[in-house]
Amino acid sequence: MMDDPTIHPAPPTSIGVYPVERELAPQRTYLASTTGGRQVVLKMLDPDCLLDGQLHPSVRERLSRVRELAEKGVANLHGVERDGAYTFLVWDYVPGRSFAEASAGDLPHRELLGLSRELVLLVESLHSGGIVHGAITGGNVIIDQNRRLRLTHISPLLYNDPRHDAQAVTELLEKTIAARREQELPLGQALASARVEQASLRELSGLLAGISDVREGVAATPHHDAKQEARMRRRALAGAALVAAAGLGAFATINWYVNRSRPAMPVPMSDQQTVERSAGGTSSRADASVDTPP
């Protein structure tokens, strides 16, 4: 009897020397542990990465460079594990939520903006080390328990054009904004501008850094309400007007008190005013220059 392709086989209990805890992606990725109890992720290599049952020389060289990375924002690659006919990469397990999960939830727009810029800077830093990730997706970007970004599962294939990552980052952020219906908010507008200008990652980073008008709580969920945003904007403007009015009132009161307490200073008079005063007249110009409290 032929195997039923609709039946999902149970995950293995172990892969090489690593006991498997659970399956993360069907027949591809597994959460396992070391003999010391440390959690790791085993991800199956594609057959294209092998040559005569061994790692392709270019893949071996690339993985060696990835292992030598001194970038805290990238999960460590421990090595390669063989299990029968299959070969797995062994990565550090990063506890937390994926970028895709977090952005689809209740993540405020302000925090999404900050994480987006952090992602751009992290990928730029990776490029400065001579590595192109090659597989940036919402699932390969992890927000750890300290709410910092970590990249994982760098592609073993030979990617060497940074523009590949730039396009992947831009598309990830654009899809995220579209799903949240936040195209009119600061991050959405910055991404639209970057698309028109065909901005590099560095230029996109500058655009995101320049955003200052980010309204916390506005359209922080996928159910963005334009009327609610308008109400919040009017409320903010009204509050600013009240603060300004109160400040002007306080300044006027203090100014009046200071002037009232200060002794009157002699007012210099012109020759014409001196003649008028000596004749018993009163100069309206002299009167006008004297402060009189209300």
Number of C-alpha atoms within 10 A of each C-alpha: 3 4 6 7 7 6 7 9 9 10 17 13 12 15 19 14 13 19 18 21 17 15 17 14 10 11 14 14 18 25 21 23 20 12 9 6 9 10 20 23 26 28 21 18 19 13 14 11 18 16 11 7 11 11 18 16 12 14 18 17 13 18 22 13 13 25 14 11 17 11 15 11 20 22 20 22 22 15 13 17 18 13 11 8 6 14 23 21 20 22 22 19 18 22 12 16 17 20 25 18 14 16 24 14 12 13 15 17 24 19 14 19 19 13 18 22 18 18 23 23 16 19 24 20 14 21 16 11 15 14 21 25 25 21 21 23 19 19 15 16 22 25 21 15 11 8 12 13 24 22 26 24 24 21 17 21 20 16 16 14 13 20 13 15 23 22 16 17 20 21 16 17 23 19 12 21 23 12 15 19 18 23 17 13 17 20 25 19 17 19 22 16 14 19 16 8 11 13 18 17 23 14 14 24 20 15 19 22 12 10 13 8 9 14 17 11 14 20 21 22 19 18 11 14 14 12 9 12 15 12 11 15 14 12 12 13 12 12 12 12 12 12 12 12 12 12 11 11 12 11 11 11 10 11 11 14 11 10 13 14 8 8 8 11 7 7 10 10 13 10 9 9 17 15 12 13 13 9 9 9 11 13 14 9 10 13 11 9 10 12 11 11 8 5
